[in-house]
Amino acid sequence: MITIIAGTNRPDSNALRVAKYYKRRLQEKGQETNLLSLAELPASLIESDLYGSRSEAFAKVQNLVSGSEKFLFVIPEYNGSFPGVLKTFIDACEFPASFYEKKAALVGVSSGRQGNLRGIDHFTGVANHMHLHIMPLKIYLPSVEAELDDNSNLHKEGTVRFTDEQIEKFMAF
């Protein structure tokens, strides 16, 4: 099973819109997928779930993560890196059951010109430490607002072609 993670807790974020696009495309190809928006994390995450104790709300998230074989992270750029809530989420998940020796694909999004290139690089370092195997083909979506149409579909021909290539390679990864 593939779990797509929208890597911010910002409500109705562009990362969530892109994550929903990937979910639709993967399902069209017959892949079992789940979508986890970090906006759905329990508000008590920092107080109750980081250091061994588990809230009932986070236990559901942990079960989803532990049961996943692959992850597709859609990661927005925050201050030249990735959102702190994504790191907090990773830290709250059980180790090694969550990510160890599993596989992931990365998609960077930003309003700026580089599609979160630096944040994806930073996240790759964290993933390497956890033995989460990152697929080499990473997608960077700069000016993400212009990439999405009113129905939250990627619509530029080149972008669709590259994301489809990533999806095909991810399914085989």
C-alpha positions as CSV (number, residue, x, y, z in Angstrom):
1,M,0.0,0.0,0.0
2,I,1.2,3.5,-0.8
3,T,0.6,6.4,1.6
4,I,0.8,9.9,0.2
5,I,1.7,12.5,2.8
6,A,0.9,16.1,2.3
7,G,3.8,17.5,4.3
8,T,2.2,20.6,5.9
9,N,-0.5,21.3,8.4
10,R,-1.7,24.3,6.5
11,P,-5.4,23.8,5.6
12,D,-6.2,23.5,1.9
13,S,-2.5,23.8,1.0
14,N,-1.1,23.5,-2.5
15,A,0.8,20.5,-1.2
16,L,-2.5,18.8,-0.4
17,R,-3.9,19.7,-3.8
18,V,-0.9,18.1,-5.5
19,A,-1.1,15.1,-3.1
20,K,-4.8,14.6,-4.2
21,Y,-3.7,14.7,-7.8
22,Y,-1.1,12.0,-7.2
23,K,-3.7,9.9,-5.4
24,R,-6.1,10.1,-8.3
25,R,-3.4,9.2,-10.8
26,L,-2.1,6.3,-8.8
27,Q,-5.7,5.0,-8.2
28,E,-6.3,5.2,-12.0
29,K,-3.3,2.9,-12.4
30,G,-4.8,0.4,-9.9
31,Q,-2.7,1.3,-6.9
32,E,-4.1,1.0,-3.4
33,T,-3.4,4.5,-1.9
34,N,-4.1,6.4,1.3
35,L,-3.7,10.1,1.8
36,L,-2.5,11.6,5.0
37,S,-2.6,15.4,5.3
38,L,-0.5,16.6,8.3
39,A,-3.4,19.0,8.9
40,E,-5.1,15.9,10.3
41,L,-2.5,15.3,13.0
42,P,-3.9,15.6,16.6
43,A,-3.4,19.0,18.1
44,S,-1.8,17.3,21.1
45,L,1.0,15.7,19.0
46,I,3.9,17.6,20.7
47,E,2.5,17.0,24.2
48,S,1.4,13.4,24.0
49,D,2.9,11.5,21.1
50,L,6.6,12.4,20.7
51,Y,8.2,10.6,23.5
52,G,6.7,7.1,23.8
53,S,3.2,7.7,24.9
54,R,0.5,7.5,22.3
55,S,-2.8,9.3,22.0
56,E,-5.7,7.3,20.5
57,A,-5.8,9.9,17.6
58,F,-2.1,9.4,16.7
59,A,-2.4,5.6,17.1
60,K,-4.6,5.6,14.0
61,V,-2.0,7.6,12.1
62,Q,0.8,5.2,13.3
63,N,-1.1,2.2,12.2
64,L,-1.5,3.7,8.7
65,V,2.2,4.5,8.5
66,S,3.3,1.1,9.9
67,G,1.1,-0.7,7.4
68,S,2.4,1.2,4.4
69,E,5.1,-0.2,2.1
70,K,5.8,3.0,0.2
71,F,5.4,6.7,0.7
72,L,5.0,9.6,-1.6
73,F,5.8,12.8,0.2
74,V,4.6,16.2,-1.2
75,I,6.7,18.7,0.6
76,P,6.2,22.5,0.4
77,E,9.1,24.9,0.8
78,Y,9.1,26.6,4.2
79,N,12.0,29.1,4.8
80,G,14.3,27.3,2.4
81,S,13.6,23.8,3.8
82,F,10.7,21.6,4.7
83,P,8.0,22.3,7.3
84,G,8.8,21.7,10.9
85,V,5.5,19.8,11.3
86,L,6.9,17.2,8.9
87,K,10.0,16.6,11.0
88,T,7.8,16.5,14.2
89,F,5.6,13.9,12.5
90,I,8.6,11.8,11.5
91,D,9.9,12.1,15.1
92,A,6.6,11.0,16.6
93,C,6.4,7.9,14.4
94,E,7.7,4.6,15.8
95,F,11.2,3.7,14.8
96,P,12.0,1.4,13.0
97,A,8.4,0.2,12.2
98,S,7.4,3.3,10.4
99,F,10.0,4.0,7.7
100,Y,13.0,1.6,8.1
101,E,13.9,-0.2,4.8
102,K,10.7,1.1,3.1
103,K,10.6,3.2,-0.1
104,A,9.6,6.7,-0.9
105,A,9.2,9.2,-3.8
106,L,9.5,13.0,-3.2
107,V,7.7,15.9,-4.8
108,G,8.7,19.4,-3.9
109,V,6.4,22.4,-4.3
110,S,6.9,26.1,-3.9
111,S,5.5,29.4,-4.9
112,G,9.0,30.4,-5.9
113,R,11.3,29.4,-8.7
114,Q,13.0,26.2,-7.4
115,G,10.2,23.9,-6.3
116,N,11.7,23.3,-2.9
117,L,14.9,21.9,-4.2
118,R,16.8,22.6,-1.0
119,G,14.0,21.3,1.3
120,I,13.9,18.0,-0.7
121,D,17.6,17.7,-0.3
122,H,17.3,18.3,3.5
123,F,14.5,15.8,3.7
124,T,16.5,13.2,1.7
125,G,19.2,13.5,4.4
126,V,16.7,12.7,7.2
127,A,15.3,9.8,5.1
128,N,18.7,8.4,4.6
129,H,19.3,8.4,8.3
130,M,16.1,6.4,8.8
131,H,17.0,3.9,6.1
132,L,14.0,5.1,4.0
133,H,15.0,4.5,0.4
134,I,14.4,7.5,-1.8
135,M,13.7,7.0,-5.5
136,P,16.2,9.0,-7.5
137,L,13.6,10.7,-9.7
138,K,12.4,13.6,-7.6
139,I,9.9,16.2,-9.0
140,Y,10.1,19.9,-8.2
141,L,7.1,22.1,-8.9
142,P,8.0,25.8,-8.9
143,S,5.2,28.4,-9.1
144,V,2.9,25.6,-8.1
145,E,-0.2,27.8,-8.3
146,A,0.3,28.1,-12.1
147,E,0.7,24.3,-12.4
148,L,-2.7,23.5,-10.9
149,D,-6.0,24.2,-12.7
150,D,-9.3,25.0,-10.9
151,N,-10.0,21.3,-10.4
152,S,-6.6,20.8,-8.7
153,N,-5.2,18.9,-11.7
154,L,-1.7,19.5,-13.0
155,H,-2.3,20.7,-16.5
156,K,1.0,21.7,-18.2
157,E,2.0,19.1,-20.7
158,G,5.6,18.8,-19.5
159,T,4.7,18.6,-15.9
160,V,2.1,15.9,-16.5
161,R,4.6,13.9,-18.6
162,F,7.2,14.1,-15.8
163,T,4.8,13.3,-13.0
164,D,3.5,10.3,-15.0
165,E,7.1,9.1,-15.5
166,Q,7.7,9.4,-11.8
167,I,4.5,7.5,-11.0
168,E,5.4,4.7,-13.4
169,K,8.9,4.4,-11.9
170,F,7.5,4.6,-8.4
171,M,5.2,1.7,-9.0
172,A,8.1,-0.4,-10.2
173,F,10.5,0.9,-7.4
